[in-house]
């Protein structure tokens, strides 16, 4: 899939100093930390199952081996500035899933995402659902398990959804 348009962040506004001697509120985390890798991945998993429920499909079970494969590949794509289903080392979804301990699969599929680091999980899901091929993977009746991984490097976030069944 493609990245959603890069939003322009508004300039920070100056705030007047408090009139009383109180400690200032803690600063808001930068956008990249608001959706740290694990937080974004967990939200994407939840939103994926919410979407499946809208189509009367059963939820996908979180699978740690698929999550390991997804996270490792998100990190590989991010650190190599790579965006393809075949890894820069020639790896495939099947080889990455097997290396992560997911064996005996009867179904494997993946969705990949690269976009602005501040893109919220709902925007990532929206990018996938705007593509019939990616939506079909999310709504696959063959899939029973899922792993999600995300990683931020610089101004960009890479995410991987890995779907499986055994």
Contact map, one row per residue, 1 for C-alpha under 8 A:
1110000000000000000000000000000000000000000000000000000000000000000000000000000000000000000000000000000000000011110000000000001100100100000000000000000000000000000000
1111000000000000000000000000000000000000000000000000000000000000000000000000000000000000000000000000000000000000111000000000001000000000000000000000000000000000000000
1111110000000000000000000000000000000000000000000000000000000000000000000000000000000000000000000000000000000000111100000000001000000000000000000000000000000000000000
0111110000000000000000000000000000000000000000000000000000000000000000000000000000000000000000000000000000000000001100000011001000000000000000000000000000000000000000
0011111000000000000000000000000000000000000000000000000000000000000000000000000000000000000000000000000000000000001100000000000000000000000000000000000000000000000000
0011111100000000000000000000000000000000000000000000000000000000000000000000000000000000000000000000000000000000001100000000000000000000000000000000000000000000000000
0000111110000000000000000000000000000000000000000000000000000000000000000000000000000000000000000000000000000000000100000000000000000000000000000000000000000000000000
0000011111000000000000000000000000000000000000000000000000000000000000000000000000000000000000000000000000000000000000000000000000000000000000000000000000000000000000
0000001111100000000000000000000000000000000000000000000000000000000000000000000000000000000000000000000000000000000000000000000000000000000000000000000000000000000000
0000000111110000000000000000000000000000000000000000000000000000000000000000000000000000000000000000000000000000000000000000000000000000000000000000000000000000000000
0000000011111000000000000000000000000000000000000000000000000000000000000000000000000000000000000000000000000000000000000000000000000000000000000000000000000000000000
0000000001111100000000000000000000000000000000000000000000000000000000000000000000000000000000000000000000000000000000000000000000000000000000000000000000000000000000
0000000000111110000000000000000000000000000000000000000000000000000000000000000000000000000000000000000000000000000000000000000000000000000000000000000000000000000000
0000000000011111000000000000000000000000000000000000000000000000000000000000000000000000000000000000000000000000000000000000000000000000000000000000000000000000000000
0000000000001111100000000000000000000000000000000000000000000000000000000000000000000000000000000000000000000000000000000000000000000000000000000000000000000000000000
0000000000000111110000000000000000000000000000000000000000000000000000000000000000000000000000000000000000000000000000000000000000000000000000000000000000000000000000
0000000000000011111000000000000000000000000000000000000000000000000000000000000000000000000000000000000000000000000000000000000000000000000000000000000000000000000000
0000000000000001111111010000000000000000000000000000000000000000000000000000000000000000000000000000000000000000000000000000000000000000000000000000000000000000000000
0000000000000000111110000000000000000000000000000000000000000000000000000000000000000000000000000000000000000000000000000000000000000000000000000000000000000000000000
0000000000000000011111000000000000000000000000000000000000000000000000000000000000000000000000000000000000000000000000000000000000000000000000000000000000000000000000
0000000000000000011111100000000000000000000000000000000000000000000000000000000000000000000000000000000000000000000000000000000000000000000000000000000000000000000000
0000000000000000010111110000000000000000000000000000000000000000000000000000000000000000000000000000000000000000000000000000000000000000000000000000000000000000000000
0000000000000000000011111000000000000000000000000000000000000000000000000000000000000000000000000000000000000000000000000000000000000000000000000000000000000000000000
0000000000000000010001111100000000000000000000000000000000000000000000000000000000000000000000000000000000000000000000000000000000000000000000000000000000000000000000
0000000000000000000000111110000000000000000000000000000000000000000000000000000000000000000000000000000000000000000000000000000000000000000000000000000000000000000000
0000000000000000000000011111000000000000000000000000000000000000000000000000000000000000000000000000000000000000000000000000000000000000000000000000000000000000000000
0000000000000000000000001111100000000000000000000000000000000000000000000000000000000000000000000000000000000000000000000000000000000000000000000000000000000000000000
0000000000000000000000000111110000000000000000000000000000000000000000000000000000000000000000000000000000000000000000000000000000000000000000000000000000000000000000
0000000000000000000000000011111111000000000000000000000000000000000000000000000000000000000000000000000000000000000000000000000000000000000000000000000000000000000000
0000000000000000000000000001111111000000000000000000000000000000000000000000000000000000000000000000000000000000000000000000000000000000000000000000000000000000000000
0000000000000000000000000000111111100000000000000000000000000000000000000000000000000000000000000000000000000000000011000000000000000000000000000000000000000000000000
0000000000000000000000000000111111110000000000000000000000000000000000000000000000000000000000000000000000000000000011000000000000000000000000000000000100000000000000
0000000000000000000000000000111111110000000000000000000000000000000000000000000000000000000000000000000000000000000000000000000000000000000000000000000000000000000000
0000000000000000000000000000111111110000000000000000000000000000000000000000000000000000000000000000000000000000000000000000000000000000000000000000000000000000000000
0000000000000000000000000000001111111111000000000000000000000000000000000000000000000000000000000000000000000000000001011000000000000000000000000000000000000000000000
0000000000000000000000000000000111111111000000000000000000000000000000000000000000000000000000000000000000000000000000000000000000000000000000000000001000000000000000
0000000000000000000000000000000000111111100000000000000000000000000000000000000000000000000000000000000000000000000000000000000000000000000000000000111100000000000000
0000000000000000000000000000000000111111110000000000000000000000000000000000000000000000000000000000000000000000000000000000000000000000000000000000110000000000000000
0000000000000000000000000000000000111111111000000000000000000000000000000000000000000000000000000000000000000000000000000000000000000000000000000000000000000000000000
0000000000000000000000000000000000111111111100000000000000000000000000000000000000000000000000000000000000000000000000011000000000000000000000000000010000000000000000
0000000000000000000000000000000000001111111110000000000000000000000000000000000000000000000000000000000000000000000000000000000000000000000000000001110000000010000000
0000000000000000000000000000000000000111111111000000000000000000000000000000000000000000000000000000000000000000000000000000000000000000000000000001000000000000000000
0000000000000000000000000000000000000011111111100000000000000000000000000000000000000000000000000000000000000000000000001000000000000000000000000000000000000000000000
0000000000000000000000000000000000000001111111110000000000000000000000000000000000000000000000000000000000000000000000001101100000000000000000000001000000000000000000
0000000000000000000000000000000000000000111111111000000000000100000000000000000000000000000000000000000000000000000000000000000000000000000000000111000000000000000000
0000000000000000000000000000000000000000011111111100000000000000000000000000000000000000000000000000000000000000000000000000000000000000000000000000000000000000000000
0000000000000000000000000000000000000000001111111110000000000000000000000000000000000000000000000000000000000000000000001100100000000000000000000000000000000000000000
0000000000000000000000000000000000000000000111111111000000000000000000000000000000000000000000000000000000000000000000000000100000000000010000000000000000000000000000
0000000000000000000000000000000000000000000011111111100001110000000000000000000000000000000000000000000000000000000000000000000000000000000000000000000000000000000000
0000000000000000000000000000000000000000000001111111110000100000000000000000000000000000000000000000000000000000000000000000000000000000000000000000000000000000000000
0000000000000000000000000000000000000000000000111111111000000000000000000000000000000000000000000000000000000000000000000000000000000000000000000000000000000000000000
0000000000000000000000000000000000000000000000011111111111100000000000000000000000000000000000000000000000000000000000000000000000000000011000000000000000000000000000
0000000000000000000000000000000000000000000000001111111111100000000000000000000000000000000000000000000000000000000000000000000000000000000000000000000000000000000000
0000000000000000000000000000000000000000000000000111111110000000000000000000000000000000000000000000000000000000000000000000000000000000000000000000000000000000000000
0000000000000000000000000000000000000000000000000011111110000000000000000000000000000000000000000000000000000000000000000000000000000000001000000000000000000000000000
0000000000000000000000000000000000000000000000000001111111000000000000000000000000000000000000000000000000000000000000000000000000000000000000000000000000000000000000
0000000000000000000000000000000000000000000000000001111111100000000000000000000000000000000000000000000000000000000000000000000000000000001010000000000000000000000000
0000000000000000000000000000000000000000000000001001100111110000000000000000000000000000000000000000000000000000000000000000000000000000000000000000000000000000000000
0000000000000000000000000000000000000000000000001101100011111000000000000000000000000000000000000000000000000000000000000000000000000000000000010000000000000000000000
0000000000000000000000000000000000000000000000001000000001111100000000000000000000000000000000000000000000000000000000000000000000000000000000111100000000000000000000
0000000000000000000000000000000000000000000000000000000000111110000000000000000000000000000000000000000000000000000000000000000000000000000000011100000000000000000000
0000000000000000000000000000000000000000000010000000000000011111001000000000000000000000000000000000000000000000000000000000000000000000000000001110000000000000000000
0000000000000000000000000000000000000000000000000000000000001111111000000000000000000000000000000000000000000000000000000000000000000000000000001110000000000000000000
0000000000000000000000000000000000000000000000000000000000000111111100000000000000000000000000000000000000000000000000000000000000000000000000000010000000000000000000
0000000000000000000000000000000000000000000000000000000000000011111110000000000000000000000000001001110000000000000000000000000000000000000000000010000000000000000000
0000000000000000000000000000000000000000000000000000000000000011111111000000000000000000000000001001010000000000000000000000000000000000000000001111000000000000011100
0000000000000000000000000000000000000000000000000000000000000111111111100000000000000000000000000000000000000000000000000000000000000000000000000111100000000000010000
0000000000000000000000000000000000000000000000000000000000000001111111110000000000000000000000000001000000000000000000000000000000000000000000000010100000000000000000
0000000000000000000000000000000000000000000000000000000000000000111111111000000000000000000000011011000000000000000000000000000000000000000000000010100000000000010000
0000000000000000000000000000000000000000000000000000000000000000011111111100000000000000000000000000000000000000000000000000000000000000000000000011110000000011110000
0000000000000000000000000000000000000000000000000000000000000000001111111110000000000000000000000000000000000000000000000000000000000000000000000001111000000011000000
0000000000000000000000000000000000000000000000000000000000000000000111111111000000000000000000000000000000000000000000000000000000000000000000000000100000000000000000
0000000000000000000000000000000000000000000000000000000000000000000011111111100000000010000000010000000000000000000000000000000000000000000000000000100000000001000000
0000000000000000000000000000000000000000000000000000000000000000000001111111110000000000000000000000000000000000000000000000000000000000000000000000111000000111000000
0000000000000000000000000000000000000000000000000000000000000000000000111111111000000000000000000000000000000000000000000000000000000000000000000000011000000100000000
0000000000000000000000000000000000000000000000000000000000000000000000011111111101000010000000000000000000000000000000000000000000000000000000000000000000000000000000
0000000000000000000000000000000000000000000000000000000000000000000000001111111111100010000000000000000000000000000000000000000000000000000000000000000000000100000000
0000000000000000000000000000000000000000000000000000000000000000000000000111111111000000000000000000000000000000000000000000000000000000000000000000001110011100000000
0000000000000000000000000000000000000000000000000000000000000000000000000011111111000000000000000000000000000000000000000000000000000000000000000000000010000000000000
0000000000000000000000000000000000000000000000000000000000000000000000000001111111000001000000000000000000000000000000000000000000000000000000000000000000000000000000
0000000000000000000000000000000000000000000000000000000000000000000000000000111111100000000000000000000000000000000000000000000000000000000000000000000000000000000000
0000000000000000000000000000000000000000000000000000000000000000000000000001111111110011000000000000000000000000000000000000000000000000000000000000000000000000000000
0000000000000000000000000000000000000000000000000000000000000000000000000000100011111000000000000000000000000001010000000000000000000000000000000000000000000000000000
0000000000000000000000000000000000000000000000000000000000000000000000000000000001111110000000000000000000000001000000000000000000000000000000000000000000000000000000
0000000000000000000000000000000000000000000000000000000000000000000000000000000000111110000110000000000000000001000000000000000000000000000000000000000000000000000000
0000000000000000000000000000000000000000000000000000000000000000000000000000000000011111111110000000000000000000000000000000000000000000000000000000000000000000000000
0000000000000000000000000000000000000000000000000000000000000000000000001001100001011111111100000000000000000000000000000000000000000000000000000000000000000000000000
0000000000000000000000000000000000000000000000000000000000000000000000000000000101000111111000000000000000000000000000000000000000000000000000000000000000000000000000
0000000000000000000000000000000000000000000000000000000000000000000000000000000000000111111000000000000000000000000000000000000000000000000000000000000000000000000000
0000000000000000000000000000000000000000000000000000000000000000000000000000000000000111111100000000000000000000000000000000000000000000000000000000000000000000000000
0000000000000000000000000000000000000000000000000000000000000000000000000000000000000111111110110000000000000000000000000000000000000000000000000000000000000000000000
0000000000000000000000000000000000000000000000000000000000000000000000000000000000001110011111110000000000000000000000000000000000000000000000000000000000000000000000
0000000000000000000000000000000000000000000000000000000000000000000000000000000000001100001111111000000000011100000000000000000000000000000000000000000000000000000000
0000000000000000000000000000000000000000000000000000000000000000000000000000000000000000000111111100000000010000000000000000000000000000000000000000000000000000000000
0000000000000000000000000000000000000000000000000000000000000000000000000000000000000000001111111110000000000000000000000000000000000000000000000000000000000000000000
0000000000000000000000000000000000000000000000000000000000000000000010001000000000000000001111111111000000000000000000000000000000000000000000000000000000000000000000
0000000000000000000000000000000000000000000000000000000000000000110010000000000000000000000011111111111000000000000000000000000000000000000000000000000000000000000000
0000000000000000000000000000000000000000000000000000000000000000000000000000000000000000000001111111111000000000000000000000000000000000000000000000000000000000000000
0000000000000000000000000000000000000000000000000000000000000000000010000000000000000000000000111111110000000000000000000000000000000000000000000000000000000000000000
0000000000000000000000000000000000000000000000000000000000000000110110000000000000000000000000011111110000000000000000000000000000000000000000000000000000000000000000
0000000000000000000000000000000000000000000000000000000000000000100000000000000000000000000000001111111000000000000000000000000000000000000000000000000000000000000000
0000000000000000000000000000000000000000000000000000000000000000110000000000000000000000000000001111111110000000000000000000000000000000000000000000000000000000000000
0000000000000000000000000000000000000000000000000000000000000000000000000000000000000000000000001100111110000000000000000000000000000000000000000000000000000000000000
0000000000000000000000000000000000000000000000000000000000000000000000000000000000000000000000000000011111000000000000000000000000000000000000000000000000000000000001
0000000000000000000000000000000000000000000000000000000000000000000000000000000000000000000000000000011111110000000000000000000000000000000000000000000000000000000111
0000000000000000000000000000000000000000000000000000000000000000000000000000000000000000000000000000000111110000000000000000000000000000000000000000000000000000000111
0000000000000000000000000000000000000000000000000000000000000000000000000000000000000000000000000000000011111000000000000000000000000000000001100000000000000000001111
0000000000000000000000000000000000000000000000000000000000000000000000000000000000000000000011000000000011111100000000000000000000000000000000100000000000000000011110
0000000000000000000000000000000000000000000000000000000000000000000000000000000000000000000010000000000000111110000000000000000000000000100000000000000000000000011100
0000000000000000000000000000000000000000000000000000000000000000000000000000000000000000000010000000000000011111000000000000000000000000100000000000000000000001111000
1000000000000000000000000000000000000000000000000000000000000000000000000000000000000000000000000000000000001111100000000000000100000100100000000000000000000001110000
1000000000000000000000000000000000000000000000000000000000000000000000000000000000111000000000000000000000000111110000000000000000000000000000000000000000000111100000
1110000000000000000000000000000000000000000000000000000000000000000000000000000000000000000000000000000000000011111000000001000100000000000000000000000000001111000000
1110000000000000000000000000000000000000000000000000000000000000000000000000000000100000000000000000000000000001111100000000000000000000000000000000000000011110000000
0111110000000000000000000000000000000000000000000000000000000000000000000000000000000000000000000000000000000000111110100000000000000000000000000000000000011100000000
0011111000000000000000000000000000000000000000000000000000000000000000000000000000000000000000000000000000000000011111100000000000000000000000000000000000111000000000
0000000000000000000000000000001100000000000000000000000000000000000000000000000000000000000000000000000000000000001111100000000000000000000000000000000111111000000000
0000000000000000000000000000001100100000000000000000000000000000000000000000000000000000000000000000000000000000000111110000000000000000000000000000000000011000000000
0000000000000000000000000000000000000000000000000000000000000000000000000000000000000000000000000000000000000000001111111011000000000000000000000000000000001000000000
0000000000000000000000000000000000100001000000000000000000000000000000000000000000000000000000000000000000000000000001111111000000000000000000000000000000000000000000
0000000000000000000000000000000000100001001100100000000000000000000000000000000000000000000000000000000000000000000000111111100000000000000000000000000000000000000000
0000000000000000000000000000000000000000000100100000000000000000000000000000000000000000000000000000000000000000000000011111110000000000000000000000000000000000000000
0001000000000000000000000000000000000000000000000000000000000000000000000000000000000000000000000000000000000000000000111111111000000000000000000000000000000000000000
0001000000000000000000000000000000000000000100000000000000000000000000000000000000000000000000000000000000000000100000111111111100000000000000000000000000000000000000
0000000000000000000000000000000000000000000100110000000000000000000000000000000000000000000000000000000000000000000000001111111110000000000000000000000000000000000000
0000000000000000000000000000000000000000000000000000000000000000000000000000000000000000000000000000000000000000000000000111111111000000000000000000000000000000000000
1111000000000000000000000000000000000000000000000000000000000000000000000000000000000000000000000000000000000000000000000011111111100000000000000000000000000000000000
1000000000000000000000000000000000000000000000000000000000000000000000000000000000000000000000000000000000000010100000000001111111100110000000000000000000000000000000
0000000000000000000000000000000000000000000000000000000000000000000000000000000000000000000000000000000000000000000000000000111111110110000000000000000000000000000000
0000000000000000000000000000000000000000000000000000000000000000000000000000000000000000000000000000000000000000000000000000011111110110000000000000000000000000000000
1000000000000000000000000000000000000000000000000000000000000000000000000000000000000000000000000000000000000000000000000000001111111110000000000000000000000000000000
0000000000000000000000000000000000000000000000000000000000000000000000000000000000000000000000000000000000000000000000000000000011111111000000000000000000000000000000
0000000000000000000000000000000000000000000000000000000000000000000000000000000000000000000000000000000000000000000000000000000000111111100000000000000000000000000000
1000000000000000000000000000000000000000000000000000000000000000000000000000000000000000000000000000000000000010000000000000000111111111110000000000000000000000000000
0000000000000000000000000000000000000000000000000000000000000000000000000000000000000000000000000000000000000000000000000000000111111111111000000000000000000000000000
0000000000000000000000000000000000000000000000000000000000000000000000000000000000000000000000000000000000000000000000000000000000011111111100000000000000000000000000
0000000000000000000000000000000000000000000000000000000000000000000000000000000000000000000000000000000000001110000000000000000000001111111100000000000000000000001000
0000000000000000000000000000000000000000000000010001000000000000000000000000000000000000000000000000000000000000000000000000000000000111111100000000000000000000000000
0000000000000000000000000000000000000000000000000001001010000000000000000000000000000000000000000000000000000000000000000000000000000011111110000000000000000000000000
0000000000000000000000000000000000000000000000000000000000000000000000000000000000000000000000000000000000000000000000000000000000000001111111100000000000000000000000
0000000000000000000000000000000000000000000000000000000010000000000000000000000000000000000000000000000000000000000000000000000000000000001111110000000000000000000000
0000000000000000000000000000000000000000000000000000000000000000000000000000000000000000000000000000000000100000000000000000000000000000000111110000000000000000000110
0000000000000000000000000000000000000000000000000000000000010000000000000000000000000000000000000000000000110000000000000000000000000000000111111100000000000000001110
0000000000000000000000000000000000000000000000000000000000111000000000000000000000000000000000000000000000000000000000000000000000000000000011111100000000000000001110
0000000000000000000000000000000000000000000000000000000000011110010000000000000000000000000000000000000000000000000000000000000000000000000000111110000000000000001110
0000000000000000000000000000000000000000000010000000000000011110011000000000000000000000000000000000000000000000000000000000000000000000000000111111000000000000111100
0000000000000000000000000000000000000000000010000000000000000111111111000000000000000000000000000000000000000000000000000000000000000000000000001111100000000000111000
0000000000000000000000000000000000000000110110000000000000000000011001100000000000000000000000000000000000000000000000000000000000000000000000000111110000000011110000
0000000000000000000000000000000000001100100000000000000000000000001111111100000000000000000000000000000000000000000000000000000000000000000000000011111000000011100000
0000000000000000000000000000000000001101100000000000000000000000000001100110000000000000000000000000000000000000000000000000000000000000000000000001111100001111000000
0000000000000000000000000000000000011000000000000000000000000000000000100110010000000000000000000000000000000000000000000000000000000000000000000000111110001110000000
0000000000000000000000000000000100001000000000000000000000000000000000000000010000000000000000000000000000000000000010000000000000000000000000000000011111111100000000
0000000000000000000000000000000000000000000000000000000000000000000000000000011000000000000000000000000000000000000010000000000000000000000000000000001111111000000000
0000000000000000000000000000000000000000000000000000000000000000000000000000000000000000000000000000000000000000000010000000000000000000000000000000000111110000000000
0000000000000000000000000000000000000000000000000000000000000000000000000000000000000000000000000000000000000000000110000000000000000000000000000000000111111000000000
0000000000000000000000000000000000000000000000000000000000000000000000000000010000000000000000000000000000000000011111000000000000000000000000000000000111111100000000
0000000000000000000000000000000000000000000000000000000000000000000000000000010000000000000000000000000000000000111111100000000000000000000000000000011110111110000000
0000000000000000000000000000000000000000000000000000000000000000000000000110110000000000000000000000000000000001111000000000000000000000000000000000011100011111000000
0000000000000000000000000000000000000000100000000000000000000000000001100100000000000000000000000000000000000001110000000000000000000000000000000001111000001111100000
0000000000000000000000000000000000000000000000000000000000000000000001101100000000000000000000000000000000000111100000000000000000000000000000000001110000000111110000
0000000000000000000000000000000000000000000000000000000000000000000001000000000000000000000000000000000000000111000000000000000000000000000000000111100000000011111000
0000000000000000000000000000000000000000000000000000000000000000011011000000000000000000000000000000000000011110000000000000000000000000000000000111000000000001111100
0000000000000000000000000000000000000000000000000000000000000000010000000000000000000000000000000000000000111100000000000000000000000000100000111110000000000000111110
0000000000000000000000000000000000000000000000000000000000000000010000000000000000000000000000000000000011111000000000000000000000000000000001111100000000000000011111
0000000000000000000000000000000000000000000000000000000000000000000000000000000000000000000000000000000011110000000000000000000000000000000001111000000000000000001111
0000000000000000000000000000000000000000000000000000000000000000000000000000000000000000000000000000000111100000000000000000000000000000000000000000000000000000000111
